[in-house]
Amino acid sequence: MNLIRIALVALLPLPALAETLDGDLLAARMGAFMESEIEAGRIAGAVALAAQDGDVVLLRAYGTSDAGGTRQMQPDDLFRIASMTKSVVTLAAMMLVEEGRLALDAPIADHLPELAGLKMADGTDPARQPTVQDLMRHSGGFTYSAFGAADPALRKRYAEADLEQVRSDMTAEEMLTRLAGLPLAFEPGTRFEYSLGVDLLGFIVERIEGERLDAVLERRIFAPLGMDDTGFAVAAADVPRLAEVPQGDPMKPFTEGWMRVEKPRGEGYLSGGGGLVSTAADYLRFARMVMDGGELDGVRILSPASLRLMMSNHIAGMDGGPDGFTGPGYGFGLGFAVRLGDGGAIVPGSPGDANWSGLNGTTFTVDPEQEIVAILMAAAPTARNHLRFGFRNIVYGALHD
């Protein structure tokens, strides 16, 4: 019997040769890229991190971190991670799904009755109301004020209602009241339209848990994973570590107005769609947990089955997609963009890799096939797409058999 077993094993195909990140090449190319970006005035500074198979291959800071360009960037500096918050909050909601306390197909009005009976722009009822899954995959019929395919007149009404708290704080209840007075941008479930839906998901998490979102995330994700520098506000002593958008960036008033993190928001709602501050090392803890099937250093956060669901494409057959954020070749799961294959993509990667980015200039990639986590932290909203694609090209260009 043992001889038969040995013979069968010998007939199995050999695994593909592993590709390894060349740390020296990565450091040299990344340093040259960052130096050129700083000299061109597109960024003041950045922190780049790349890890493979649990080992940090690159963690370096470049340039300066303050708006005046006088403070040297440090590897542990804090960044407004904007929409990288969405992946964290969506995962927190999936923890409730696992526990039977939340259902993906539940109408959001089950938890947010303020949004019952939403209408289309012509006053008619949609074919169905938005669900929890719609919030996670951006198909709920909501939008953002600053960008999107929705009618510009509707996006203007979003801006006038200040739903994103760019000008002033408001409670979750006030935000829901204002949103309820606006029509849906699209029929739910028919289009990927990037939106404030994950803010609504954060409200649902708060109502189920009976706590503010910061307390929920601290108890359920940040403390268990040892993410000590991640939260919705920066302690006074740590404000000098907070990277600032340079004065010349035209998006500075919007992004830093939206993400006011220098002190607690008081009664203002905590943005599950864009409110967190973190460091590269802290976000590495979260990303490694995702790559390792929901567990890190013996602490389980989510089941592998739930993560497979999150990192599968949930927008097949819909209009729109995340191309403007990821380039072509990606669909969208629950909280993450997911790579559908190699054909058509403009950046290297592996089928099934997951990523997302932040409006303020941050991005991350989780590649289970190559066991890579790559994170770029910058405060450069105008240059964000250029940076995220260049960063990814350099990381994957350092792979060797």
Secondary structure as UniProt FT lines:
FT   HELIX           2..11
FT   STRAND          20..21
FT   HELIX           23..39
FT   TURN            40..41
FT   STRAND          45..52
FT   TURN            53..54
FT   STRAND          55..64
FT   TURN            67..68
FT   TURN            75..76
FT   STRAND          78..80
FT   TURN            82..83
FT   HELIX           84..98
FT   TURN            99..100
FT   TURN            104..105
FT   HELIX           108..110
FT   HELIX           113..115
FT   TURN            116..117
FT   TURN            121..122
FT   HELIX           132..137
FT   HELIX           152..161
FT   TURN            162..164
FT   HELIX           172..180
FT   TURN            188..189
FT   HELIX           197..209
FT   HELIX           213..217
FT   HELIX           218..222
FT   HELIX           223..225
FT   TURN            228..229
FT   HELIX           236..241
FT   TURN            247..248
FT   TURN            250..251
FT   HELIX           252..258
FT   TURN            266..267
FT   TURN            272..274
FT   STRAND          277..278
FT   HELIX           280..291
FT   TURN            292..293
FT   STRAND          295..296
FT   TURN            297..298
FT   STRAND          299..300
FT   HELIX           304..310
FT   TURN            316..317
FT   HELIX           323..326
FT   STRAND          330..332
FT   STRAND          337..339
FT   TURN            343..344
FT   TURN            351..352
FT   STRAND          354..357
FT   TURN            359..360
FT   STRAND          363..367
FT   TURN            368..371
FT   STRAND          372..378
FT   TURN            382..383
FT   HELIX           384..397
FT   STRAND          399..400
//
